[in-house]
Structure formats: C-alpha cells, structure tokens
Amino acid sequence: MSPGVWVFSEKLELTAEMLSKGRELADKLQAELAAIVLGYDIKEKPDEILNLGADKIY
C-alpha cells in the first residue's frame, strides 16, 4: 500500500473536485485519501468532506 493521497483546499467547491480526482488516484494506487482542513469556524466542514470521499481528515 502506498503512503496515501492528500488533498488541501480552502474552498469547499474546489475541494469536491480535488477529492474526486484524488479518489481516482488513491483507488489506482490502493491508498487512502486524506483531506487537510484548516480554518476558523469550520465545525460542519469535516462531515461534508467525508461525504465527498475522504477516508481521513487532518
């Protein structure tokens, strides 16, 4: 198994696109897909990002 594919974006709309492509790559590599979330007042964002296909969130 490879180390994994990581995605970072500050805008949820762009994150969705990046996670879609990241999922394709992670599946091809048999790796986990992780998202990096930074920001203020983002309590509901991690749930949205998990629903977009991330395996882990940091």
PDB file of N, H, CA, C and O in Angstrom:
ATOM      1  N   MET A   1       0.849  -1.186   0.000  1.00  0.00           N
ATOM      2  CA  MET A   1       0.000   0.000   0.000  1.00  0.00           C
ATOM      3  C   MET A   1       0.888   1.239   0.000  1.00  0.00           C
ATOM      4  O   MET A   1       1.887   1.291   0.716  1.00  0.00           O
ATOM      5  N   SER A   2       0.527   2.224  -0.794  1.00  0.00           N
ATOM      6  H   SER A   2      -0.285   2.182  -1.376  1.00  0.00           H
ATOM      7  CA  SER A   2       1.301   3.461  -0.843  1.00  0.00           C
ATOM      8  C   SER A   2       0.969   4.331   0.368  1.00  0.00           C
ATOM      9  O   SER A   2      -0.006   4.064   1.070  1.00  0.00           O
ATOM     10  N   PRO A   3       1.772   5.374   0.618  1.00  0.00           N
ATOM     11  CA  PRO A   3       1.552   6.238   1.784  1.00  0.00           C
ATOM     12  C   PRO A   3       0.210   6.956   1.780  1.00  0.00           C
ATOM     13  O   PRO A   3      -0.315   7.270   2.848  1.00  0.00           O
ATOM     14  N   GLY A   4      -0.345   7.217   0.640  1.00  0.00           N
ATOM     15  H   GLY A   4       0.081   6.961  -0.228  1.00  0.00           H
ATOM     16  CA  GLY A   4      -1.637   7.878   0.582  1.00  0.00           C
ATOM     17  C   GLY A   4      -1.638   9.102  -0.304  1.00  0.00           C
ATOM     18  O   GLY A   4      -0.588   9.596  -0.716  1.00  0.00           O
ATOM     19  N   VAL A   5      -2.828   9.579  -0.590  1.00  0.00           N
ATOM     20  H   VAL A   5      -3.681   9.178  -0.256  1.00  0.00           H
ATOM     21  CA  VAL A   5      -3.037  10.774  -1.403  1.00  0.00           C
ATOM     22  C   VAL A   5      -3.665  11.819  -0.494  1.00  0.00           C
ATOM     23  O   VAL A   5      -4.641  11.540   0.202  1.00  0.00           O
ATOM     24  N   TRP A   6      -3.103  13.021  -0.502  1.00  0.00           N
ATOM     25  H   TRP A   6      -2.310  13.247  -1.068  1.00  0.00           H
ATOM     26  CA  TRP A   6      -3.587  14.107   0.359  1.00  0.00           C
ATOM     27  C   TRP A   6      -4.129  15.239  -0.504  1.00  0.00           C
ATOM     28  O   TRP A   6      -3.568  15.559  -1.552  1.00  0.00           O
ATOM     29  N   VAL A   7      -5.222  15.838  -0.055  1.00  0.00           N
ATOM     30  H   VAL A   7      -5.678  15.578   0.796  1.00  0.00           H
ATOM     31  CA  VAL A   7      -5.849  16.959  -0.755  1.00  0.00           C
ATOM     32  C   VAL A   7      -5.992  18.118   0.221  1.00  0.00           C
ATOM     33  O   VAL A   7      -6.397  17.930   1.368  1.00  0.00           O
ATOM     34  N   PHE A   8      -5.654  19.322  -0.248  1.00  0.00           N
ATOM     35  H   PHE A   8      -5.325  19.474  -1.180  1.00  0.00           H
ATOM     36  CA  PHE A   8      -5.843  20.533   0.551  1.00  0.00           C
ATOM     37  C   PHE A   8      -6.493  21.594  -0.324  1.00  0.00           C
ATOM     38  O   PHE A   8      -6.063  21.824  -1.454  1.00  0.00           O
ATOM     39  N   SER A   9      -7.515  22.231   0.193  1.00  0.00           N
ATOM     40  H   SER A   9      -7.865  22.044   1.111  1.00  0.00           H
ATOM     41  CA  SER A   9      -8.148  23.353  -0.489  1.00  0.00           C
ATOM     42  C   SER A   9      -8.900  24.180   0.540  1.00  0.00           C
ATOM     43  O   SER A   9      -9.431  23.643   1.512  1.00  0.00           O
ATOM     44  N   GLU A  10      -8.942  25.476   0.323  1.00  0.00           N
ATOM     45  H   GLU A  10      -8.510  25.912  -0.466  1.00  0.00           H
ATOM     46  CA  GLU A  10      -9.653  26.361   1.245  1.00  0.00           C
ATOM     47  C   GLU A  10     -11.111  26.575   0.847  1.00  0.00           C
ATOM     48  O   GLU A  10     -11.892  27.097   1.643  1.00  0.00           O
ATOM     49  N   LYS A  11     -11.487  26.187  -0.355  1.00  0.00           N
ATOM     50  H   LYS A  11     -10.852  25.763  -1.001  1.00  0.00           H
ATOM     51  CA  LYS A  11     -12.860  26.394  -0.829  1.00  0.00           C
ATOM     52  C   LYS A  11     -13.524  25.038  -1.031  1.00  0.00           C
ATOM     53  O   LYS A  11     -12.987  24.177  -1.728  1.00  0.00           O
ATOM     54  N   LEU A  12     -14.688  24.849  -0.424  1.00  0.00           N
ATOM     55  H   LEU A  12     -15.124  25.548   0.143  1.00  0.00           H
ATOM     56  CA  LEU A  12     -15.372  23.560  -0.477  1.00  0.00           C
ATOM     57  C   LEU A  12     -15.673  23.126  -1.908  1.00  0.00           C
ATOM     58  O   LEU A  12     -15.576  21.938  -2.217  1.00  0.00           O
ATOM     59  N   GLU A  13     -16.037  24.056  -2.786  1.00  0.00           N
ATOM     60  H   GLU A  13     -16.116  25.021  -2.535  1.00  0.00           H
ATOM     61  CA  GLU A  13     -16.351  23.704  -4.172  1.00  0.00           C
ATOM     62  C   GLU A  13     -15.132  23.089  -4.861  1.00  0.00           C
ATOM     63  O   GLU A  13     -15.253  22.083  -5.560  1.00  0.00           O
ATOM     64  N   LEU A  14     -13.985  23.681  -4.668  1.00  0.00           N
ATOM     65  H   LEU A  14     -13.887  24.499  -4.100  1.00  0.00           H
ATOM     66  CA  LEU A  14     -12.755  23.164  -5.257  1.00  0.00           C
ATOM     67  C   LEU A  14     -12.339  21.868  -4.571  1.00  0.00           C
ATOM     68  O   LEU A  14     -11.802  20.971  -5.221  1.00  0.00           O
ATOM     69  N   THR A  15     -12.575  21.762  -3.294  1.00  0.00           N
ATOM     70  H   THR A  15     -13.012  22.491  -2.766  1.00  0.00           H
ATOM     71  CA  THR A  15     -12.245  20.548  -2.556  1.00  0.00           C
ATOM     72  C   THR A  15     -12.994  19.359  -3.139  1.00  0.00           C
ATOM     73  O   THR A  15     -12.429  18.272  -3.257  1.00  0.00           O
ATOM     74  N   ALA A  16     -14.248  19.547  -3.502  1.00  0.00           N
ATOM     75  H   ALA A  16     -14.707  20.430  -3.406  1.00  0.00           H
ATOM     76  CA  ALA A  16     -15.043  18.465  -4.085  1.00  0.00           C
ATOM     77  C   ALA A  16     -14.402  17.957  -5.369  1.00  0.00           C
ATOM     78  O   ALA A  16     -14.304  16.747  -5.575  1.00  0.00           O
ATOM     79  N   GLU A  17     -13.968  18.861  -6.228  1.00  0.00           N
ATOM     80  H   GLU A  17     -14.047  19.844  -6.061  1.00  0.00           H
ATOM     81  CA  GLU A  17     -13.316  18.467  -7.476  1.00  0.00           C
ATOM     82  C   GLU A  17     -11.996  17.755  -7.207  1.00  0.00           C
ATOM     83  O   GLU A  17     -11.692  16.736  -7.827  1.00  0.00           O
ATOM     84  N   MET A  18     -11.223  18.297  -6.283  1.00  0.00           N
ATOM     85  H   MET A  18     -11.470  19.125  -5.780  1.00  0.00           H
ATOM     86  CA  MET A  18      -9.920  17.704  -5.982  1.00  0.00           C
ATOM     87  C   MET A  18     -10.068  16.329  -5.333  1.00  0.00           C
ATOM     88  O   MET A  18      -9.287  15.421  -5.617  1.00  0.00           O
ATOM     89  N   LEU A  19     -11.065  16.171  -4.464  1.00  0.00           N
ATOM     90  H   LEU A  19     -11.700  16.908  -4.233  1.00  0.00           H
ATOM     91  CA  LEU A  19     -11.294  14.868  -3.842  1.00  0.00           C
ATOM     92  C   LEU A  19     -11.754  13.839  -4.869  1.00  0.00           C
ATOM     93  O   LEU A  19     -11.418  12.660  -4.755  1.00  0.00           O
ATOM     94  N   SER A  20     -12.506  14.264  -5.852  1.00  0.00           N
ATOM     95  H   SER A  20     -12.779  15.222  -5.944  1.00  0.00           H
ATOM     96  CA  SER A  20     -12.944  13.354  -6.907  1.00  0.00           C
ATOM     97  C   SER A  20     -11.740  12.792  -7.662  1.00  0.00           C
ATOM     98  O   SER A  20     -11.636  11.582  -7.861  1.00  0.00           O
ATOM     99  N   LYS A  21     -10.843  13.665  -8.075  1.00  0.00           N
ATOM    100  H   LYS A  21     -10.927  14.648  -7.913  1.00  0.00           H
ATOM    101  CA  LYS A  21      -9.629  13.222  -8.774  1.00  0.00           C
ATOM    102  C   LYS A  21      -8.699  12.471  -7.824  1.00  0.00           C
ATOM    103  O   LYS A  21      -8.064  11.489  -8.209  1.00  0.00           O
ATOM    104  N   GLY A  22      -8.626  12.943  -6.578  1.00  0.00           N
ATOM    105  H   GLY A  22      -9.142  13.741  -6.266  1.00  0.00           H
ATOM    106  CA  GLY A  22      -7.807  12.261  -5.578  1.00  0.00           C
ATOM    107  C   GLY A  22      -8.292  10.849  -5.328  1.00  0.00           C
ATOM    108  O   GLY A  22      -7.484   9.938  -5.147  1.00  0.00           O
ATOM    109  N   ARG A  23      -9.615  10.653  -5.315  1.00  0.00           N
ATOM    110  H   ARG A  23     -10.272  11.393  -5.461  1.00  0.00           H
ATOM    111  CA  ARG A  23     -10.197   9.315  -5.121  1.00  0.00           C
ATOM    112  C   ARG A  23      -9.789   8.391  -6.255  1.00  0.00           C
ATOM    113  O   ARG A  23      -9.434   7.237  -6.018  1.00  0.00           O
ATOM    114  N   GLU A  24      -9.838   8.896  -7.499  1.00  0.00           N
ATOM    115  H   GLU A  24     -10.127   9.834  -7.691  1.00  0.00           H
ATOM    116  CA  GLU A  24      -9.413   8.090  -8.647  1.00  0.00           C
ATOM    117  C   GLU A  24      -7.968   7.637  -8.474  1.00  0.00           C
ATOM    118  O   GLU A  24      -7.650   6.465  -8.674  1.00  0.00           O
ATOM    119  N   LEU A  25      -7.101   8.564  -8.104  1.00  0.00           N
ATOM    120  H   LEU A  25      -7.359   9.516  -7.941  1.00  0.00           H
ATOM    121  CA  LEU A  25      -5.687   8.252  -7.929  1.00  0.00           C
ATOM    122  C   LEU A  25      -5.469   7.303  -6.752  1.00  0.00           C
ATOM    123  O   LEU A  25      -4.711   6.340  -6.864  1.00  0.00           O
ATOM    124  N   ALA A  26      -6.127   7.568  -5.632  1.00  0.00           N
ATOM    125  H   ALA A  26      -6.743   8.350  -5.541  1.00  0.00           H
ATOM    126  CA  ALA A  26      -5.976   6.714  -4.450  1.00  0.00           C
ATOM    127  C   ALA A  26      -6.440   5.289  -4.746  1.00  0.00           C
ATOM    128  O   ALA A  26      -5.794   4.327  -4.329  1.00  0.00           O
ATOM    129  N   ASP A  27      -7.543   5.151  -5.456  1.00  0.00           N
ATOM    130  H   ASP A  27      -8.067   5.932  -5.795  1.00  0.00           H
ATOM    131  CA  ASP A  27      -8.025   3.813  -5.808  1.00  0.00           C
ATOM    132  C   ASP A  27      -7.032   3.095  -6.706  1.00  0.00           C
ATOM    133  O   ASP A  27      -6.775   1.903  -6.537  1.00  0.00           O
ATOM    134  N   LYS A  28      -6.476   3.829  -7.660  1.00  0.00           N
ATOM    135  H   LYS A  28      -6.685   4.797  -7.797  1.00  0.00           H
ATOM    136  CA  LYS A  28      -5.492   3.246  -8.574  1.00  0.00           C
ATOM    137  C   LYS A  28      -4.245   2.786  -7.814  1.00  0.00           C
ATOM    138  O   LYS A  28      -3.660   1.753  -8.138  1.00  0.00           O
ATOM    139  N   LEU A  29      -3.843   3.560  -6.800  1.00  0.00           N
ATOM    140  H   LEU A  29      -4.318   4.399  -6.536  1.00  0.00           H
ATOM    141  CA  LEU A  29      -2.653   3.243  -6.001  1.00  0.00           C
ATOM    142  C   LEU A  29      -2.966   2.338  -4.806  1.00  0.00           C
ATOM    143  O   LEU A  29      -2.061   1.945  -4.070  1.00  0.00           O
ATOM    144  N   GLN A  30      -4.226   2.014  -4.618  1.00  0.00           N
ATOM    145  H   GLN A  30      -4.961   2.333  -5.217  1.00  0.00           H
ATOM    146  CA  GLN A  30      -4.688   1.257  -3.450  1.00  0.00           C
ATOM    147  C   GLN A  30      -4.234   1.954  -2.163  1.00  0.00           C
ATOM    148  O   GLN A  30      -3.641   1.342  -1.275  1.00  0.00           O
ATOM    149  N   ALA A  31      -4.530   3.239  -2.098  1.00  0.00           N
ATOM    150  H   ALA A  31      -5.012   3.736  -2.820  1.00  0.00           H
ATOM    151  CA  ALA A  31      -4.091   4.084  -0.982  1.00  0.00           C
ATOM    152  C   ALA A  31      -5.288   4.788  -0.351  1.00  0.00           C
ATOM    153  O   ALA A  31      -6.378   4.834  -0.922  1.00  0.00           O
ATOM    154  N   GLU A  32      -5.057   5.336   0.842  1.00  0.00           N
ATOM    155  H   GLU A  32      -4.172   5.299   1.305  1.00  0.00           H
ATOM    156  CA  GLU A  32      -6.079   6.144   1.498  1.00  0.00           C
ATOM    157  C   GLU A  32      -6.085   7.550   0.917  1.00  0.00           C
ATOM    158  O   GLU A  32      -5.062   8.051   0.450  1.00  0.00           O
ATOM    159  N   LEU A  33      -7.250   8.173   0.955  1.00  0.00           N
ATOM    160  H   LEU A  33      -8.081   7.766   1.335  1.00  0.00           H
ATOM    161  CA  LEU A  33      -7.397   9.561   0.538  1.00  0.00           C
ATOM    162  C   LEU A  33      -7.636  10.407   1.776  1.00  0.00           C
ATOM    163  O   LEU A  33      -8.594  10.178   2.514  1.00  0.00           O
ATOM    164  N   ALA A  34      -6.772  11.378   2.004  1.00  0.00           N
ATOM    165  H   ALA A  34      -5.993  11.564   1.405  1.00  0.00           H
ATOM    166  CA  ALA A  34      -6.880  12.244   3.180  1.00  0.00           C
ATOM    167  C   ALA A  34      -7.085  13.690   2.742  1.00  0.00           C
ATOM    168  O   ALA A  34      -6.569  14.123   1.712  1.00  0.00           O
ATOM    169  N   ALA A  35      -7.844  14.422   3.541  1.00  0.00           N
ATOM    170  H   ALA A  35      -8.263  14.070   4.378  1.00  0.00           H
ATOM    171  CA  ALA A  35      -8.068  15.846   3.299  1.00  0.00           C
ATOM    172  C   ALA A  35      -7.486  16.632   4.467  1.00  0.00           C
ATOM    173  O   ALA A  35      -7.602  16.227   5.623  1.00  0.00           O
ATOM    174  N   ILE A  36      -6.865  17.751   4.152  1.00  0.00           N
ATOM    175  H   ILE A  36      -6.771  18.080   3.212  1.00  0.00           H
ATOM    176  CA  ILE A  36      -6.332  18.654   5.168  1.00  0.00           C
ATOM    177  C   ILE A  36      -7.292  19.835   5.263  1.00  0.00           C
ATOM    178  O   ILE A  36      -7.554  20.510   4.267  1.00  0.00           O
ATOM    179  N   VAL A  37      -7.815  20.082   6.463  1.00  0.00           N
ATOM    180  H   VAL A  37      -7.602  19.534   7.272  1.00  0.00           H
ATOM    181  CA  VAL A  37      -8.800  21.146   6.664  1.00  0.00           C
ATOM    182  C   VAL A  37      -8.234  22.164   7.643  1.00  0.00           C
ATOM    183  O   VAL A  37      -7.905  21.825   8.780  1.00  0.00           O
ATOM    184  N   LEU A  38      -8.122  23.400   7.202  1.00  0.00           N
ATOM    185  H   LEU A  38      -8.388  23.675   6.279  1.00  0.00           H
ATOM    186  CA  LEU A  38      -7.670  24.499   8.051  1.00  0.00           C
ATOM    187  C   LEU A  38      -8.709  25.597   8.000  1.00  0.00           C
ATOM    188  O   LEU A  38      -9.358  25.793   6.972  1.00  0.00           O
ATOM    189  N   GLY A  39      -8.871  26.306   9.082  1.00  0.00           N
ATOM    190  H   GLY A  39      -8.344  26.147   9.916  1.00  0.00           H
ATOM    191  CA  GLY A  39      -9.785  27.433   9.038  1.00  0.00           C
ATOM    192  C   GLY A  39     -10.425  27.724  10.378  1.00  0.00           C
ATOM    193  O   GLY A  39     -10.172  27.053  11.378  1.00  0.00           O
ATOM    194  N   TYR A  40     -11.249  28.729  10.365  1.00  0.00           N
ATOM    195  H   TYR A  40     -11.455  29.274   9.552  1.00  0.00           H
ATOM    196  CA  TYR A  40     -11.949  29.197  11.549  1.00  0.00           C
ATOM    197  C   TYR A  40     -13.435  28.900  11.388  1.00  0.00           C
ATOM    198  O   TYR A  40     -14.003  29.122  10.319  1.00  0.00           O
ATOM    199  N   ASP A  41     -14.063  28.399  12.447  1.00  0.00           N
ATOM    200  H   ASP A  41     -13.602  28.219  13.316  1.00  0.00           H
ATOM    201  CA  ASP A  41     -15.500  28.133  12.455  1.00  0.00           C
ATOM    202  C   ASP A  41     -15.897  27.160  11.342  1.00  0.00           C
ATOM    203  O   ASP A  41     -16.771  27.456  10.527  1.00  0.00           O
ATOM    204  N   ILE A  42     -15.245  26.002  11.321  1.00  0.00           N
ATOM    205  H   ILE A  42     -14.536  25.762  11.983  1.00  0.00           H
ATOM    206  CA  ILE A  42     -15.471  25.007  10.267  1.00  0.00           C
ATOM    207  C   ILE A  42     -16.019  23.693  10.826  1.00  0.00           C
ATOM    208  O   ILE A  42     -15.753  22.628  10.268  1.00  0.00           O
ATOM    209  N   LYS A  43     -16.761  23.754  11.895  1.00  0.00           N
ATOM    210  H   LYS A  43     -16.977  24.619  12.348  1.00  0.00           H
ATOM    211  CA  LYS A  43     -17.214  22.543  12.588  1.00  0.00           C
ATOM    212  C   LYS A  43     -17.973  21.571  11.689  1.00  0.00           C
ATOM    213  O   LYS A  43     -17.815  20.359  11.836  1.00  0.00           O
ATOM    214  N   GLU A  44     -18.784  22.063  10.774  1.00  0.00           N
ATOM    215  H   GLU A  44     -18.913  23.048  10.655  1.00  0.00           H
ATOM    216  CA  GLU A  44     -19.554  21.151   9.932  1.00  0.00           C
ATOM    217  C   GLU A  44     -18.816  20.727   8.670  1.00  0.00           C
ATOM    218  O   GLU A  44     -19.264  19.805   7.988  1.00  0.00           O
ATOM    219  N   LYS A  45     -17.712  21.359   8.339  1.00  0.00           N
ATOM    220  H   LYS A  45     -17.348  22.108   8.892  1.00  0.00           H
ATOM    221  CA  LYS A  45     -16.982  21.042   7.109  1.00  0.00           C
ATOM    222  C   LYS A  45     -16.414  19.625   7.088  1.00  0.00           C
ATOM    223  O   LYS A  45     -16.499  18.974   6.047  1.00  0.00           O
ATOM    224  N   PRO A  46     -15.839  19.111   8.177  1.00  0.00           N
ATOM    225  CA  PRO A  46     -15.306  17.744   8.108  1.00  0.00           C
ATOM    226  C   PRO A  46     -16.346  16.702   7.702  1.00  0.00           C
ATOM    227  O   PRO A  46     -16.024  15.794   6.935  1.00  0.00           O
ATOM    228  N   ASP A  47     -17.564  16.801   8.182  1.00  0.00           N
ATOM    229  H   ASP A  47     -17.826  17.538   8.805  1.00  0.00           H
ATOM    230  CA  ASP A  47     -18.604  15.849   7.782  1.00  0.00           C
ATOM    231  C   ASP A  47     -18.892  15.951   6.286  1.00  0.00           C
ATOM    232  O   ASP A  47     -19.077  14.935   5.617  1.00  0.00           O
ATOM    233  N   GLU A  48     -18.931  17.165   5.767  1.00  0.00           N
ATOM    234  H   GLU A  48     -18.781  17.991   6.311  1.00  0.00           H
ATOM    235  CA  GLU A  48     -19.156  17.360   4.335  1.00  0.00           C
ATOM    236  C   GLU A  48     -18.026  16.738   3.530  1.00  0.00           C
ATOM    237  O   GLU A  48     -18.265  16.103   2.503  1.00  0.00           O
ATOM    238  N   ILE A  49     -16.800  16.921   3.995  1.00  0.00           N
ATOM    239  H   ILE A  49     -16.606  17.437   4.829  1.00  0.00           H
ATOM    240  CA  ILE A  49     -15.640  16.403   3.278  1.00  0.00           C
ATOM    241  C   ILE A  49     -15.613  14.878   3.313  1.00  0.00           C
ATOM    242  O   ILE A  49     -15.267  14.252   2.311  1.00  0.00           O
ATOM    243  N   LEU A  50     -15.966  14.271   4.431  1.00  0.00           N
ATOM    244  H   LEU A  50     -16.247  14.780   5.245  1.00  0.00           H
ATOM    245  CA  LEU A  50     -16.056  12.810   4.486  1.00  0.00           C
ATOM    246  C   LEU A  50     -17.102  12.304   3.499  1.00  0.00           C
ATOM    247  O   LEU A  50     -16.908  11.264   2.869  1.00  0.00           O
ATOM    248  N   ASN A  51     -18.196  13.023   3.364  1.00  0.00           N
ATOM    249  H   ASN A  51     -18.354  13.867   3.876  1.00  0.00           H
ATOM    250  CA  ASN A  51     -19.237  12.634   2.406  1.00  0.00           C
ATOM    251  C   ASN A  51     -18.771  12.770   0.963  1.00  0.00           C
ATOM    252  O   ASN A  51     -19.358  12.166   0.065  1.00  0.00           O
ATOM    253  N   LEU A  52     -17.725  13.554   0.730  1.00  0.00           N
ATOM    254  H   LEU A  52     -17.249  14.044   1.460  1.00  0.00           H
ATOM    255  CA  LEU A  52     -17.177  13.728  -0.617  1.00  0.00           C
ATOM    256  C   LEU A  52     -16.145  12.658  -0.962  1.00  0.00           C
ATOM    257  O   LEU A  52     -15.621  12.643  -2.076  1.00  0.00           O
ATOM    258  N   GLY A  53     -15.847  11.762  -0.020  1.00  0.00           N
ATOM    259  H   GLY A  53     -16.273  11.774   0.885  1.00  0.00           H
ATOM    260  CA  GLY A  53     -14.985  10.629  -0.355  1.00  0.00           C
ATOM    261  C   GLY A  53     -13.675  10.517   0.379  1.00  0.00           C
ATOM    262  O   GLY A  53     -12.937   9.559   0.149  1.00  0.00           O
ATOM    263  N   ALA A  54     -13.350  11.447   1.251  1.00  0.00           N
ATOM    264  H   ALA A  54     -13.950  12.225   1.438  1.00  0.00           H
ATOM    265  CA  ALA A  54     -12.094  11.339   2.002  1.00  0.00           C
ATOM    266  C   ALA A  54     -12.194  10.206   3.022  1.00  0.00           C
ATOM    267  O   ALA A  54     -13.244   9.993   3.628  1.00  0.00           O
ATOM    268  N   ASP A  55     -11.087   9.480   3.203  1.00  0.00           N
ATOM    269  H   ASP A  55     -10.233   9.653   2.711  1.00  0.00           H
ATOM    270  CA  ASP A  55     -11.025   8.424   4.211  1.00  0.00           C
ATOM    271  C   ASP A  55     -10.651   8.987   5.575  1.00  0.00           C
ATOM    272  O   ASP A  55     -11.103   8.497   6.609  1.00  0.00           O
ATOM    273  N   LYS A  56      -9.815  10.029   5.562  1.00  0.00           N
ATOM    274  H   LYS A  56      -9.448  10.427   4.722  1.00  0.00           H
ATOM    275  CA  LYS A  56      -9.348  10.666   6.796  1.00  0.00           C
ATOM    276  C   LYS A  56      -9.341  12.170   6.611  1.00  0.00           C
ATOM    277  O   LYS A  56      -9.269  12.679   5.492  1.00  0.00           O
ATOM    278  N   ILE A  57      -9.417  12.872   7.735  1.00  0.00           N
ATOM    279  H   ILE A  57      -9.475  12.458   8.644  1.00  0.00           H
ATOM    280  CA  ILE A  57      -9.318  14.333   7.722  1.00  0.00           C
ATOM    281  C   ILE A  57      -8.308  14.751   8.777  1.00  0.00           C
ATOM    282  O   ILE A  57      -8.318  14.257   9.904  1.00  0.00           O
ATOM    283  N   TYR A  58      -7.437  15.674   8.387  1.00  0.00           N
ATOM    284  H   TYR A  58      -7.430  16.076   7.471  1.00  0.00           H
ATOM    285  CA  TYR A  58      -6.455  16.246   9.316  1.00  0.00           C
ATOM    286  C   TYR A  58      -6.686  17.731   9.413  1.00  0.00           C
ATOM    287  O   TYR A  58      -5.973  18.420  10.141  1.00  0.00           O
TER     288      TYR A  58
END
